[in-house]
């Protein structure tokens, strides 16, 4: 702890504990705005006191207790009706210690409320980052390249819907858990992907979002240790993120898997991701995230692109197609087909897909055509891909490939 | 407890023939019975076609009456049910049953507290 200034300590505790603290108070008071305001009050007090008195032994507990007292103060001040006064007094009387199990369940309740199907995806993402990640509206707005005003309004509307429509803070029952969990995992993976391949804009990787998604993924594995897909998602994110340092050149252009300097991949992330994949295999309850993690684990295990075990990757894609058939999965499967059965077989598959707006469809088609010596068609396909890429780094990469391949092909 | 308005959205035009409608009405009746048994039912109404509606506006000190409906579109509210539920999930569970019974989309909207009864 030495070397940290008091304000740095407060902001570190804020990042780590904000979601937990808000979730406890949200259940306690049934009011998200009150919970958020009270926890923010508590952090403001911490900023004043900790530099003088030093941080308390349990920073999280201190924040929750201080926040709860602040919330009760607020309720008292705002009490225009006796009912509210009663509520405040009752809550104070029921000042039970925050047990670890209860807190754990509070966080889960809040996650499921944020990712409730009655909210649209954009609101689910914003709420999750705000309430569980402790990101400010300005930070979320910057990450998603949208105006801060719009993002704040979205948050206000979403919180009002939770309150007015009474979206419950509830852990779904066994029968509805799979569907509800799918929504939560989709939000976390969307945050990760937004960070990894920014859908538009100049920066290819908005690393903060990746870090945040992995942190949320880790939290979920602690909260739901018996759900193999939760483990699968964490492994998938770790394995993809391990390649981040090798993914772009010094001037910010994108490098595909085959051209990456594998010595720059992060061995710790790979080791952790692969260990999770192995434990998932032992558990033998596969699902789409676990299978995608396994595919990435095979890539990570290959010392070079040429040494990749493509037949295993193809098998895994076959499995993924059985679980979650989609044109996008079929497209990626075609890449494995090209490596095992040759580009002609892969092109037949790709040409049978209808993905005219997807830049990868055209990029993969272009590459297959080039390998078949059909350079004129390949050139046109590269142009289609470039026209549809929304990310500058990706577009630059495609332009370079198109020129290089055009000159030699 | 909160109350929710469950609106049934129905395509405009002729209602389905009796052999289609009868089983639907039977299923809706069964859901209503279930709501009543659970103590969740507050009110139910079926409406005449949207083109039987009339719109009244008050402008410049005068009531202006025009042919309805107020909203454009090919679908309008064909009926509604008000249920009492502790939270949205419970209200959505009733909506799911109603959607299954009617095969029509159900819009679930919370009723403001203090506005009930």
Interface residues (C-beta under 8 A of the other chain):
Chain A: X116 X118 X164 X165 X166 X167 X168 X170
Chain B: X2 X86 X87 X88 X89 X92 X108 X109 X110 X112
